[in-house]
Amino acid sequence: MATNLFVGSLSWNVTDDQLRDFFAAAGNVVSAKVIVDRDSNRSKGFGFVEMGSDEDAKKAIDELNGKELDGRAITVNEARPREERPQRGNRY
């Protein structure tokens, strides 16, 4: 079963591909996504990485939490389930 990881304290320059490559050292990466602001298209400084197994996820947390990526020490932990949000009205 794949495990989703939260990655915080990312440099604003980190791309999805850089994040994927960084986590590949710990195991099979299913997906990697840096979260960006929808208006400015600028990184929000965090992202999510989905690892191929629980073992790979644990290894990634143990080995990569506190490691430096693009000049910043990153935070890696298991992502919390996404909360349900109320529907927002149309934006004009």
C-alpha positions as CSV (number, residue, x, y, z in Angstrom):
1,M,0.0,0.0,0.0
2,A,1.3,3.5,-0.9
3,T,1.9,6.0,1.8
4,N,1.6,9.7,1.4
5,L,4.3,11.9,3.0
6,F,4.1,15.6,3.8
7,V,7.3,17.5,3.0
8,G,7.7,20.9,4.5
9,S,10.3,23.8,4.5
10,L,10.9,23.4,0.8
11,S,12.9,26.1,-1.0
12,W,10.7,28.0,-3.4
13,N,12.9,26.8,-6.3
14,V,12.3,23.0,-5.8
15,T,10.4,21.3,-8.6
16,D,8.3,18.2,-8.7
17,D,11.1,16.4,-10.5
18,Q,13.7,17.4,-7.9
19,L,11.5,16.3,-5.1
20,R,10.9,12.9,-6.9
21,D,14.6,12.4,-7.5
22,F,15.5,13.3,-3.9
23,F,13.1,10.8,-2.4
24,A,14.0,8.0,-4.9
25,A,17.1,7.4,-2.8
26,A,14.8,6.0,-0.1
27,G,12.6,3.8,-2.3
28,N,10.0,3.7,-5.0
29,V,8.3,7.0,-5.5
30,V,4.8,6.8,-7.0
31,S,4.3,10.6,-7.2
32,A,5.8,13.9,-6.0
33,K,4.0,17.2,-6.1
34,V,5.1,20.7,-4.9
35,I,2.1,22.7,-3.9
36,V,1.8,26.1,-5.7
37,D,-0.3,29.1,-5.3
38,R,-3.0,29.1,-7.9
39,D,-2.8,32.9,-8.5
40,S,0.9,33.5,-8.5
41,N,2.0,30.0,-9.6
42,R,4.7,30.2,-6.9
43,S,5.6,27.4,-4.5
44,K,3.9,27.5,-1.1
45,G,7.0,25.8,0.4
46,F,5.6,22.4,0.9
47,G,4.6,19.3,-1.0
48,F,3.6,15.7,-0.9
49,V,5.4,12.5,-2.0
50,E,3.6,9.2,-2.3
51,M,5.9,6.2,-1.7
52,G,5.3,2.8,-3.1
53,S,5.2,1.0,0.2
54,D,4.9,1.6,4.0
55,E,8.5,0.4,4.3
56,D,9.8,2.9,1.7
57,A,7.8,5.7,3.5
58,K,9.3,4.8,6.9
59,K,12.8,4.7,5.3
60,A,12.2,8.1,3.7
61,I,11.1,9.7,7.0
62,D,14.0,8.2,8.9
63,E,16.7,9.1,6.3
64,L,15.4,12.4,4.8
65,N,13.8,14.3,7.7
66,G,16.2,17.2,8.5
67,K,18.3,16.6,5.3
68,E,19.1,19.6,3.1
69,L,17.4,20.0,-0.3
70,D,18.3,23.1,-2.3
71,G,19.9,24.8,0.7
72,R,17.1,24.1,3.2
73,A,16.6,21.5,5.9
74,I,13.3,19.8,5.0
75,T,10.7,18.3,7.3
76,V,9.3,14.8,6.3
77,N,6.4,13.1,8.1
78,E,3.3,11.0,7.3
79,A,0.6,13.2,5.8
80,R,-2.7,13.5,7.6
81,P,-5.8,12.6,5.8
82,R,-7.3,15.5,3.8
83,E,-10.1,17.3,5.6
84,E,-13.4,17.8,3.9
85,R,-13.9,21.4,3.1
86,P,-17.2,23.2,2.4
87,Q,-17.9,24.1,-1.2
88,R,-16.8,27.6,-2.1
89,G,-18.8,29.8,-4.3
90,N,-17.7,30.8,-7.8
91,R,-14.8,33.2,-7.9
92,Y,-15.2,36.2,-10.2
